[in-house]
């Protein structure tokens, strides 16, 4: 159970990092478009 929980936590952290990168990229793209 512990291994499954750790894997789920890693997946969540990876998802947050991906969302942050996407949000940053979108912000840069919008700033450059204006």
Long-range contacts (C-beta under 8 A, 24 or more apart in sequence): none
